[in-house]
Amino acid sequence: MNIPETRGFTLIELLITLGIIAVLAAIALPVFSAYQVRGYNASALADVRNIRTMEESMFSDKQDYGSSLPAVAEESLNLVDSAGNNQAVALTKGVFAGAKALLSTSGGKNSTYTAAAKHRNGDFEFGIDAEDQRLFKKKMTLTVNLQASDIPDPTLGNDMTSWNQL
């Protein structure tokens, strides 16, 4: 009597294959999460650069910087100068940003500004200062969203002394 040949995988072969897949997934997931956070941070960095561009555009037009305070905004940041003129800066979804301006005592216009942006899923806050063309960053605390208190107060000098240069 001929016994038919069976084809297929044994239970041991299947368990070994599942074990290898589990090890590969355990290695890949943290790496993927780190890439996601880097992408979120890149969004916030791009938005803070856009805020700088809009601030400098406002200054070249009216010799006046804008402020968003007291609000920190998501989706669109509305910059208002000392005369009440406003400009909107579109923000990437999930990015919170704000800007503070310092009113000049001599000219009655905003003479300097600071601004910051952070993605809700990112781990860094990015900042700019009118007096300095560099970009700055700092590790965010446990707060999920950017708060108005996270933006340094503008002065006539470097306001980002506690931040790291990018």
Protein Blocks (a to p, Z undefined) as FASTA:
>chain_A
ZZdddedddfklmmmmmmmmmmmmmmmmmmmmmmmmmmmmmmmmmmmmmmmmmmmmmmmm
nopacdfbfbdcehiacdddfkopacdddddehiacdddddddfklopafbdcdddddfk
bcbdcdddfkbcbdcdddddfbfbdcfklpccddeddfklmpccZZ
